[in-house]
Amino acid sequence: MLNVNEYFDGQVKSIGFVDGQGKATVGVMAAGEYTFNTGAPEVMVVVRGALTVQLADQEGWTTYSSGDRFDVPGNSSFRLQVKESTAYLCEYE
C-alpha cells in the first residue's frame, strides 16, 4: 500500500511504502529551507539534485549530491537547504 505525504504547504511531497527491506519514502523537495523531526533513525539518499544538511548535533553544514547518503539519528531533527528541486529516498531503520 502507498501512503502519500505532503509537507510545508506542498513544497515537499513523498510516497511511503513498505517492501522486503522495510519502510521507506521517496519524494521531491522544491527549493527552500526545511526542518524535519525524526522518530526512528533514517538513512537519506539523494537521488537527483543536492541537499545541504545540518544535523541536530552539528554546527556546520554538509552538502550531499546525487548518490550520496547520510544518517539521521532517531528522536532528533535536521535542517535542509535545497537550492533546486531534489529527489530523495528515505529509509527507516
Backbone as JSON Lines, residues from 0, in Angstrom:
{"i":0,"aa":"M","n":[0.84,-1.17,0.0],"ca":[0.0,0.0,0.0],"c":[0.89,1.24,0.0]}
{"i":1,"aa":"L","n":[0.49,2.26,-0.74],"ca":[1.23,3.5,-0.83],"c":[0.57,4.57,0.04]}
{"i":2,"aa":"N","n":[1.41,5.37,0.67],"ca":[0.93,6.45,1.53],"c":[1.51,7.76,1.01]}
{"i":3,"aa":"V","n":[0.65,8.69,0.59],"ca":[1.1,9.97,0.04],"c":[1.2,10.99,1.17]}
{"i":4,"aa":"N","n":[2.35,11.68,1.24],"ca":[2.59,12.7,2.27],"c":[2.91,14.03,1.62]}
{"i":5,"aa":"E","n":[2.48,15.11,2.27],"ca":[2.75,16.45,1.79],"c":[3.12,17.33,2.98]}
{"i":6,"aa":"Y","n":[4.21,18.09,2.85],"ca":[4.7,18.94,3.94],"c":[4.99,20.34,3.41]}
{"i":7,"aa":"F","n":[5.08,21.28,4.33],"ca":[5.49,22.65,4.01],"c":[4.69,23.23,2.85]}
{"i":8,"aa":"D","n":[3.36,23.21,3.02],"ca":[2.45,23.78,2.02],"c":[2.69,23.22,0.61]}
{"i":9,"aa":"G","n":[2.97,21.93,0.53],"ca":[3.14,21.27,-0.76],"c":[4.52,21.37,-1.35]}
{"i":10,"aa":"Q","n":[5.48,21.98,-0.65],"ca":[6.83,22.12,-1.18],"c":[7.63,20.82,-1.09]}
{"i":11,"aa":"V","n":[7.2,19.9,-0.24],"ca":[7.82,18.58,-0.1],"c":[6.71,17.55,-0.21]}
{"i":12,"aa":"K","n":[6.88,16.61,-1.15],"ca":[5.89,15.56,-1.34],"c":[6.61,14.22,-1.41]}
{"i":13,"aa":"S","n":[6.0,13.21,-0.79],"ca":[6.61,11.89,-0.81],"c":[5.55,10.8,-0.87]}
{"i":14,"aa":"I","n":[6.0,9.64,-1.28],"ca":[5.16,8.44,-1.28],"c":[5.85,7.42,-0.39]}
{"i":15,"aa":"G","n":[5.14,6.96,0.64],"ca":[5.67,5.97,1.56],"c":[5.26,4.57,1.14]}
{"i":16,"aa":"F","n":[6.14,3.61,1.4],"ca":[5.85,2.22,1.06],"c":[6.65,1.3,1.97]}
{"i":17,"aa":"V","n":[6.27,0.05,1.97],"ca":[6.99,-0.99,2.7],"c":[7.29,-2.11,1.71]}
{"i":18,"aa":"D","n":[8.55,-2.56,1.71],"ca":[8.93,-3.69,0.86],"c":[9.74,-4.68,1.69]}
{"i":19,"aa":"G","n":[10.4,-5.62,1.05],"ca":[11.17,-6.64,1.76],"c":[12.34,-6.08,2.56]}
{"i":20,"aa":"Q","n":[12.73,-4.83,2.29],"ca":[13.84,-4.21,3.03],"c":[13.34,-3.31,4.16]}
{"i":21,"aa":"G","n":[12.03,-3.1,4.26],"ca":[11.48,-2.29,5.34],"c":[10.7,-1.09,4.84]}
{"i":22,"aa":"K","n":[10.54,-0.11,5.72],"ca":[9.74,1.08,5.44],"c":[10.62,2.16,4.78]}
{"i":23,"aa":"A","n":[10.05,2.85,3.77],"ca":[10.79,3.89,3.08],"c":[9.82,4.91,2.5]}
{"i":24,"aa":"T","n":[10.35,6.06,2.14],"ca":[9.61,7.05,1.36],"c":[10.51,7.53,0.24]}
{"i":25,"aa":"V","n":[9.9,7.91,-0.85],"ca":[10.61,8.51,-1.97],"c":[9.86,9.78,-2.32]}
{"i":26,"aa":"G","n":[10.6,10.87,-2.56],"ca":[9.9,12.12,-2.8],"c":[10.77,13.18,-3.43]}
{"i":27,"aa":"V","n":[10.18,14.38,-3.5],"ca":[10.85,15.54,-4.09],"c":[10.65,16.73,-3.17]}
{"i":28,"aa":"M","n":[11.72,17.52,-3.02],"ca":[11.67,18.78,-2.27],"c":[11.91,19.92,-3.24]}
{"i":29,"aa":"A","n":[11.04,20.92,-3.22],"ca":[11.25,22.14,-4.0],"c":[12.32,22.98,-3.31]}
{"i":30,"aa":"A","n":[12.86,23.94,-4.03],"ca":[13.85,24.84,-3.45],"c":[13.28,25.49,-2.2]}
{"i":31,"aa":"G","n":[14.08,25.59,-1.14],"ca":[13.64,26.19,0.11],"c":[14.48,25.69,1.27]}
{"i":32,"aa":"E","n":[14.06,26.07,2.48],"ca":[14.71,25.62,3.71],"c":[13.68,24.92,4.57]}
{"i":33,"aa":"Y","n":[14.07,23.77,5.12],"ca":[13.13,22.93,5.86],"c":[13.79,22.37,7.11]}
{"i":34,"aa":"T","n":[12.98,22.12,8.14],"ca":[13.42,21.4,9.33],"c":[12.51,20.21,9.53]}
{"i":35,"aa":"F","n":[13.12,19.03,9.65],"ca":[12.37,17.79,9.87],"c":[12.73,17.21,11.23]}
{"i":36,"aa":"N","n":[11.75,16.62,11.89],"ca":[11.96,15.89,13.13],"c":[11.87,14.4,12.82]}
{"i":37,"aa":"T","n":[12.65,13.6,13.53],"ca":[12.64,12.16,13.31],"c":[12.13,11.42,14.54]}
{"i":38,"aa":"G","n":[11.54,10.28,14.32],"ca":[11.19,9.36,15.39],"c":[12.24,8.25,15.38]}
{"i":39,"aa":"A","n":[12.2,7.45,14.32],"ca":[13.16,6.37,14.13],"c":[14.39,6.89,13.4]}
{"i":40,"aa":"P","n":[15.53,6.2,13.52],"ca":[16.7,6.57,12.72],"c":[16.36,6.47,11.22]}
{"i":41,"aa":"E","n":[16.98,7.33,10.43],"ca":[16.72,7.38,9.0],"c":[18.04,7.38,8.23]}
{"i":42,"aa":"V","n":[17.99,6.82,7.03],"ca":[19.08,6.95,6.08],"c":[18.5,7.71,4.89]}
{"i":43,"aa":"M","n":[19.07,8.86,4.59],"ca":[18.61,9.67,3.47],"c":[19.58,9.47,2.31]}
{"i":44,"aa":"V","n":[19.03,9.22,1.12],"ca":[19.81,9.04,-0.09],"c":[19.35,10.1,-1.09]}
{"i":45,"aa":"V","n":[20.28,10.89,-1.6],"ca":[19.94,11.88,-2.62],"c":[19.89,11.16,-3.96]}
{"i":46,"aa":"V","n":[18.74,11.19,-4.6],"ca":[18.55,10.5,-5.88],"c":[18.95,11.42,-7.03]}
{"i":47,"aa":"R","n":[18.54,12.67,-6.95],"ca":[18.86,13.65,-8.0],"c":[18.84,15.03,-7.39]}
{"i":48,"aa":"G","n":[19.85,15.84,-7.67],"ca":[19.94,17.17,-7.09],"c":[20.93,17.18,-5.95]}
{"i":49,"aa":"A","n":[20.67,18.04,-4.95],"ca":[21.57,18.15,-3.8],"c":[20.82,18.67,-2.58]}
{"i":50,"aa":"L","n":[21.24,18.21,-1.41],"ca":[20.7,18.68,-0.13],"c":[21.87,19.16,0.72]}
{"i":51,"aa":"T","n":[21.74,20.36,1.27],"ca":[22.72,20.86,2.23],"c":[22.1,20.68,3.6]}
{"i":52,"aa":"V","n":[22.79,19.93,4.47],"ca":[22.21,19.39,5.7],"c":[22.97,19.86,6.93]}
{"i":53,"aa":"Q","n":[22.2,20.18,7.97],"ca":[22.76,20.42,9.3],"c":[22.03,19.49,10.26]}
{"i":54,"aa":"L","n":[22.75,18.5,10.77],"ca":[22.16,17.59,11.76],"c":[22.09,18.29,13.11]}
{"i":55,"aa":"A","n":[21.21,17.84,13.97],"ca":[20.96,18.5,15.25],"c":[22.21,18.62,16.11]}
{"i":56,"aa":"D","n":[23.11,17.64,16.04],"ca":[24.29,17.65,16.89],"c":[25.52,18.27,16.22]}
{"i":57,"aa":"Q","n":[25.33,18.93,15.07],"ca":[26.45,19.51,14.35],"c":[26.27,21.01,14.16]}
{"i":58,"aa":"E","n":[27.36,21.74,14.17],"ca":[27.3,23.18,13.94],"c":[27.36,23.51,12.46]}
{"i":59,"aa":"G","n":[28.13,22.72,11.7],"ca":[28.34,23.02,10.29],"c":[27.31,22.37,9.39]}
{"i":60,"aa":"W","n":[27.38,22.73,8.12],"ca":[26.51,22.22,7.09],"c":[27.32,21.35,6.13]}
{"i":61,"aa":"T","n":[26.7,20.3,5.59],"ca":[27.34,19.42,4.62],"c":[26.42,19.26,3.43]}
{"i":62,"aa":"T","n":[26.98,19.34,2.23],"ca":[26.18,19.16,1.01],"c":[26.34,17.74,0.49]}
{"i":63,"aa":"Y","n":[25.21,17.11,0.2],"ca":[25.16,15.76,-0.36],"c":[24.52,15.86,-1.74]}
{"i":64,"aa":"S","n":[25.14,15.21,-2.72],"ca":[24.67,15.25,-4.11],"c":[24.17,13.88,-4.54]}
{"i":65,"aa":"S","n":[23.73,13.77,-5.78],"ca":[23.18,12.52,-6.32],"c":[24.06,11.33,-5.96]}
{"i":66,"aa":"G","n":[23.43,10.31,-5.37],"ca":[24.14,9.09,-4.98],"c":[24.7,9.12,-3.56]}
{"i":67,"aa":"D","n":[24.78,10.29,-2.95],"ca":[25.29,10.38,-1.58],"c":[24.18,10.0,-0.59]}
{"i":68,"aa":"R","n":[24.62,9.57,0.6],"ca":[23.68,9.21,1.66],"c":[24.2,9.73,2.98]}
{"i":69,"aa":"F","n":[23.27,9.96,3.92],"ca":[23.66,10.38,5.26],"c":[22.67,9.81,6.26]}
{"i":70,"aa":"D","n":[23.16,9.62,7.49],"ca":[22.35,9.04,8.56],"c":[21.82,10.13,9.46]}
{"i":71,"aa":"V","n":[20.55,9.98,9.85],"ca":[19.92,10.9,10.79],"c":[19.51,10.1,12.03]}
{"i":72,"aa":"P","n":[19.99,10.48,13.21],"ca":[19.63,9.73,14.42],"c":[18.12,9.79,14.7]}
{"i":73,"aa":"G","n":[17.63,8.79,15.41],"ca":[16.24,8.79,15.84],"c":[16.0,9.85,16.92]}
{"i":74,"aa":"N","n":[14.75,10.25,17.07],"ca":[14.36,11.25,18.06],"c":[15.26,12.49,17.99]}
{"i":75,"aa":"S","n":[15.4,13.0,16.78],"ca":[16.29,14.11,16.51],"c":[15.63,15.05,15.52]}
{"i":76,"aa":"S","n":[16.43,15.92,14.94],"ca":[15.95,16.8,13.87],"c":[17.11,17.12,12.95]}
{"i":77,"aa":"F","n":[16.77,17.61,11.77],"ca":[17.81,18.07,10.85],"c":[17.24,19.18,9.98]}
{"i":78,"aa":"R","n":[18.13,20.1,9.61],"ca":[17.75,21.23,8.77],"c":[18.29,20.99,7.36]}
{"i":79,"aa":"L","n":[17.52,21.45,6.37],"ca":[17.9,21.29,4.98],"c":[17.83,22.61,4.25]}
{"i":80,"aa":"Q","n":[18.81,22.84,3.39],"ca":[18.76,23.92,2.42],"c":[18.75,23.26,1.05]}
{"i":81,"aa":"V","n":[17.74,23.59,0.25],"ca":[17.58,22.99,-1.07],"c":[17.61,24.11,-2.09]}
{"i":82,"aa":"K","n":[18.59,24.1,-2.98],"ca":[18.73,25.19,-3.96],"c":[17.91,24.96,-5.22]}
{"i":83,"aa":"E","n":[17.67,23.69,-5.57],"ca":[16.82,23.37,-6.72],"c":[16.06,22.09,-6.37]}
{"i":84,"aa":"S","n":[14.98,21.84,-7.07],"ca":[14.18,20.65,-6.78],"c":[15.09,19.43,-6.71]}
{"i":85,"aa":"T","n":[14.9,18.63,-5.66],"ca":[15.78,17.49,-5.37],"c":[14.94,16.27,-5.02]}
{"i":86,"aa":"A","n":[15.28,15.13,-5.62],"ca":[14.61,13.86,-5.32],"c":[15.42,13.09,-4.28]}
{"i":87,"aa":"Y","n":[14.71,12.38,-3.41],"ca":[15.37,11.64,-2.33],"c":[14.66,10.34,-2.04]}
{"i":88,"aa":"L","n":[15.4,9.45,-1.38],"ca":[14.87,8.21,-0.81],"c":[15.2,8.24,0.66]}
{"i":89,"aa":"C","n":[14.21,8.01,1.51],"ca":[14.42,7.96,2.96],"c":[14.08,6.54,3.43]}
{"i":90,"aa":"E","n":[15.08,5.87,3.99],"ca":[14.89,4.52,4.53],"c":[14.85,4.59,6.04]}
{"i":91,"aa":"Y","n":[13.86,3.96,6.64],"ca":[13.69,3.99,8.09],"c":[14.26,2.71,8.68]}
{"i":92,"aa":"E","n":[15.04,2.86,9.75],"ca":[15.67,1.69,10.37],"c":[14.82,1.16,11.5]}
